[in-house]
């Protein structure tokens, strides 16, 4: 296990030595990919995860990691494709469904995001990121009350989840509840979320 190692380079070297003996071990390739990701060596990590899925085509976690690497280069299409592959390998795995929803939101497609996010929450009801993403989708559709309700549910689970506070601020603003919107924006910032400067300027104009 990784915990036995003094540093990640030693762990990587041992995994590479094991793979030199058995280059078809998907578990070692996957673990190597994770170790390389921790060093932000995205290209080498990608090679390792691709090796893992070549040798174990149903390793859903590796497809999710490949999707994440696509996001580092703003490849939304690649991220979507890999997460769809992960979801098809393991339909009850919530994370790829959440990621599929996220990609559709990034592309301005709330109608496509919502079914994926519903699946994510079906398989993992405490998936706070997926609940907040669903609130974003409903906000984009103009259903501000439903967005507020979902954000409040997310914050009951995780009180310092900045994206949920930011979504609350946006939804309250759209309802003309400017004081509450300002409170929520402040809370989002306190939780480490970077609220858009343009939105903060609009809030200030209504104070």
N, C-alpha and C positions, 0 to 999 in steps of 0.2 A: 504493500500500500504506500501511497505517496507520503504519509505521515512519517515513515521510517527514514526519509531522506533529509539531509541537511539543507539542500537547496534544489531548486527545480532543474538546474543543469545536470546534476547527478542523476535525478530521476529520469530525465530525457535520455541521458547516455545509457542507462540501464535498459530502458524500453527499446532503444535502437539496437542494443546488443541482443535482446530477446528476439527482435524482428529479424536480425541477421540470421538467426537460427531457424525462425519460422515466419517467413514474410507474409503468410496468409492468416495471421491471427488478428481478427477484427477487433477484439477487445484491447490488445496492445496498441493497435493503430488508433483506436478511439481515444484511449488514455493519453497517447502521445499527442494527439490533436489538442486535447484539453490543456496539456502542459505547455504546448507551444502557444496556445491562445493566451495563457496567463503571462507570457512574455510579449504578447502583441505581435507575434510573428505569424501574421495572417496567411501568408502564402504557403509556408511550410505546414501550418495547421490544416489548411484546405487540402493539401496533398494527402495528409494523414487521414482525414475524414473521408476523402474520396476512396482511399485504399480500404478503409473500414467498410464502406457500403459496397465496394466491389466484392469483398469477401463475405459480407453478411448483408444482402440486399434489403433485409427488413429491419435494419437497425435504425429505428425512427429517430433516436436521439442524435445520431450523426447527421441526418438530413436537417434537423433543426439547427445544429451548429453551422452547417454549410449555409443555411439561410441567413444566419446571423452574420457570417463573413460577407455575404453578398451586400448586406446593409452597410457595412463599413465602406463600400465603394458606391453606395447609392444605387445599387442594382435591385430595384424593387421587384422587377419581373423574376429575377433569379431567386430572390427571397421567397416570393409567392410559390414558385414552382417547387422548391425544396420542401417547403412546409406542407404543400399539398401532397407531396410524396410521403412525408412523415405521417400525415393524417390517414393516407390510404393504407400504410403499413399497420398503423395502430389507431383505429377510428376513435377509441375512447381516451386518447392521449390529449389532454386539454391544451398543452402549450402550443402545438402547431396551429390549432384552431384559433387561439388568441393571436398568434402571429399573422395568420391569414387575414383576420379582421383588421389588425393594425395596418397591413399593407393597403387594404382597400380604403381605409380612412386616409392614409397618406395620398392616395390617388383621388380623393374626393368622392368616394363611392360608398356612402353610408348604407345604401340599400343592399349592397353585396356584403358589407362588413357585418351587418346585424345577424344573419343566419349563422355565420362562422362563430361569432362571439356567443351566441346562444348555446352552441355546441360546447364551447370552452367552459361555459358556466354550468352546463348540464353535468359535465364530467368532473368539474372541480368548482363547486359552489363558492369556495373561499378565494377564488382567483381574482385578487383585488385589481390587478392591471386590466383584466378582461372586463370587469364590471365598470371600471372607469372609462375604458374604450367604448363600451356600449353607451355610456352617458354621452360621450363625444359624438357618437353616431346619431343619437336622438337629438342632441343639440343642433347638429348639422341639418337635421330634418325639421327643426323649428319646434320640437316638443320639449320646451324648456322645463315644464313641471316634472316630466318623467326623468329628464336628465338630472335635475336637482335631487329627486328621490333616490336615484341610483348612486349619485355621489355621496349622499348622506349614508347610504348602506355601506359603501366602500370605507367611509371614514369611521363608521362604527367598528369595522374590522381593523383598520389601520389609521389611527387618528392623525398621523403625521405624513400621510401620503400626498405629497405636493400636487401631483397632477389632478387629483380629485378636488382639492381646494381651488385650483385654477379653473377647472370646469364649472365649479359652483359660482365663482366670480363672474364668468362669462354669461352663465344662464341668468343669474340675478340681474346683471346689467341689462340683458335683453328684455327683462320684465320691468325695467325701470326702477329696480330696487337698488339704487346706487350706493347707499350707505352699507348695505349688506355685501354688495359686490366688492366694495373697497376693503371691508374686513376680511373677506375670503382671499382677495389678492394678497393682502399683507400676510395672511397665514401661509399661503402658498410659498411666498418668498422666505418666510421664517423656516419653512420645511426644506429649503434648498432648491425650490423650483424657480427657474428663470422666467418670470412673467414678461410677455412681450412689452417692449417700451411703448409701442403705439397704444396698446390697451391701457397702460398706466396713465398715459397722457389723456386719453378719453375719460378715464375715471376722475382724474384731477379736474378736468373741465366741468364735471358734474358735481363737484364738491362746493 
